Amino acid sequence: MITADTNHPKYHWWTGGEHNRFLTSFFSPALQDEIEGFSIGMVIVPPNSSSEVHQHEKTRESWYIVEGTGKIRIGAETENLYPGLLVYGPPGVPHQILNDSIDKVLKALLILNPDGDELGVLKNAAAAERD
């Protein structure tokens, strides 16, 4: 069995800059040897902020909205976000998550399949912790 305390994530990072968001990883091949082919984390978007428009060439990304409201753009489509909504983004399609609230964070559990862009950051963090 593998567990992760989502209230106290071990590995997290701010993206910083104009498109500031807080990312965490709970399950990932970079963290647990038993995990293969996927990762689960959380994105927290501060009020009145967004991710940059980006895409993952081989990775499917899904978001489960835990808290807050906002919008997500995937390709030419835009969807309103609210707690309980589950959204899927296919590989190779530009996407962006936006928090249009002025005072509440937007939290979404995110699932990457196969495991994705978090691997390099997590491997470096895990190596630094071992040193």
C-alpha positions in Angstrom: 0.0 0.0 0.0 1.1 3.5 -0.8 -0.4 6.6 0.9 0.2 10.3 0.5 -0.9 13.0 2.9 -2.4 15.5 0.6 -2.6 18.1 3.4 1.2 18.1 3.8 2.8 17.3 0.4 6.4 16.4 0.5 7.3 17.7 -2.9 5.9 21.0 -4.3 7.0 23.9 -6.3 5.8 27.4 -7.5 6.0 28.0 -11.2 6.5 31.7 -10.5 6.3 34.5 -13.0 3.2 36.0 -14.6 1.5 32.6 -14.7 2.0 31.6 -11.0 0.6 28.4 -9.6 1.6 25.9 -6.9 2.1 22.3 -8.0 2.4 19.2 -5.9 3.1 15.6 -6.6 1.7 12.8 -4.4 2.3 9.7 -6.6 4.9 9.5 -9.3 7.5 7.0 -10.6 10.1 9.6 -9.4 8.8 9.3 -5.8 7.7 5.7 -5.5 9.3 2.7 -7.2 6.0 0.9 -7.3 4.2 3.6 -9.4 4.4 3.2 -13.1 2.9 5.1 -16.0 1.0 7.8 -14.2 1.3 10.5 -11.6 -1.2 12.2 -9.3 -0.7 15.7 -7.9 -2.5 18.9 -7.2 -2.5 22.3 -8.9 -3.4 25.4 -6.8 -4.0 28.5 -8.7 -4.0 31.8 -6.7 -6.9 34.3 -7.2 -6.8 36.2 -10.4 -4.0 34.0 -11.9 -3.6 31.2 -14.5 -1.2 28.7 -15.9 0.5 29.5 -19.1 -0.9 28.0 -22.3 1.0 24.8 -22.7 0.7 21.2 -24.0 2.1 17.8 -23.3 3.0 15.9 -26.4 2.4 12.4 -25.0 0.7 13.0 -21.7 -3.0 12.9 -21.1 -4.0 15.3 -18.2 -7.2 15.2 -16.2 -8.3 17.6 -13.5 -10.8 17.0 -10.7 -11.9 20.3 -9.2 -11.7 20.2 -5.4 -12.2 23.8 -4.4 -12.9 27.2 -6.1 -14.1 28.2 -9.5 -12.6 29.3 -12.7 -12.2 28.3 -16.3 -10.2 25.8 -18.4 -9.3 26.2 -22.0 -8.5 23.1 -24.0 -7.9 23.7 -27.6 -10.8 26.0 -28.9 -13.1 25.0 -26.0 -13.6 26.7 -22.7 -15.4 25.2 -19.7 -16.5 26.7 -16.4 -14.8 25.0 -13.4 -16.6 24.2 -10.1 -16.1 21.6 -7.3 -16.9 18.1 -8.4 -16.2 18.7 -12.1 -13.9 16.2 -13.8 -12.1 17.4 -17.0 -10.0 15.4 -19.5 -7.3 17.0 -21.8 -5.8 14.9 -24.6 -2.1 14.9 -25.5 -0.8 17.5 -27.9 -3.7 20.0 -27.3 -2.8 23.4 -25.8 -4.6 24.0 -22.5 -4.7 26.6 -19.7 -6.4 26.7 -16.2 -7.6 30.1 -15.0 -8.8 31.3 -11.6 -11.0 34.4 -12.2 -11.9 34.8 -8.5 -10.5 37.8 -6.7 -10.2 36.2 -3.3 -10.4 32.3 -3.5 -7.9 29.8 -4.6 -8.7 27.2 -7.3 -7.6 23.6 -6.3 -7.6 20.7 -8.7 -6.3 17.2 -8.3 -4.4 16.4 -11.5 -3.7 13.0 -13.1 -1.0 12.6 -15.7 -1.0 9.5 -17.9 1.7 8.5 -18.7 3.7 10.3 -16.0 4.8 13.6 -17.3 6.7 16.8 -16.9 7.0 16.6 -13.1 9.6 13.8 -13.3 12.7 16.0 -13.8 11.7 18.4 -10.9 10.9 15.5 -8.6 14.0 13.5 -9.4 16.1 16.6 -8.6 14.2 17.2 -5.3 14.5 13.6 -4.2 18.3 13.5 -5.0 18.8 16.7 -3.1 17.0 15.2 -0.1 19.2 12.1 -0.2 22.4 14.2 -0.3 
